[in-house]
Amino acid sequence: MKLTQILFGENATTAARRDYTSPAEYGVGIISVTGNGKAITLFHKQSLQEAVTTEKNFFSVVARYEDWLCGMIRKGKLHQGDCLGAVEVASVASSKKFPGAGLVCYELFGEMVGGPITSDRDVSTSDPAKKTWAKIETDVSKWRRAPLDNHDTWGDYYRHQGTWPNRRLINFGGSPITPGFTQDDCQLPQNRTYGDKDPETGINKVLGSVDAWIYAGPAKLESLIASGDEFAQEVMEPLEFEFPDDVVDGKRRLEVLLRKAAIRLFSERYL
């Protein structure tokens, strides 16, 4: 069973459930990252408790991140005056041990933002993330489309057909979909050719989602944050082994641990 079904009650049946079955077993920590960014980290509480109890060493617990860290998603650029004010997903990664965790992270991110979200428009989007965006684009029960008027740095506008991996971009030159309305204009990733002869193919290779999306599903971030805070107070604060910078507050300890683990997860999946 996918994690999104477990957490948000979709088609959940007792017979089909695996080891990680209850929303109460999970927690979320909101961590600060480079600059003024924030990231959502989703973790399995029992697995993390087992790790901190067994290892009794901060760096050993981090090394076991795949046992307890389900996934992470980092907030990117907030558009103002373009892209319908969408917030970009800067990076996302999930553990193979927790199927569906990547999609859960997008849903929690959409719930946190409370408005349009879209993919990275500065560099590129990985193939696993493109696959998730394709699921979002076809899930009308949870996501509302916010259509964007996509253009490249040279002023050419693009339409699209289909979804990834069968998506096709079509260059319409200087003809926007909504002439006279610029708030939906959104620049495509600048890797125009990306080793290809035509810009349509090159941009298509690095683009995550063509449009922006507004989450309208059942995910509630607040309860998972509360679950994470409870774990921090009850489990992390009483720990006797040392943390970097001699951190003693439970919530701060959890944040430091989640940040280190999130970096490991993303780096080992994509770098």
PyMOL commands that set and color helices and strands:
alter all, ss='L'
color gray80, all
select helices_A, chain A and resi 3-8+14-16+23-25+45-55+58-63+65-68+83-85+101-113+127-138+199-206+221-236+244-246+250-270
alter helices_A, ss='H'
color red, helices_A
select strands_A, chain A and resi 26-32+38-44+69-78+87-94+117-118+143-146+149-151+157-161+168-171+185-187+212-215
alter strands_A, ss='S'
color yellow, strands_A
deselect
rebuild
show_as cartoon
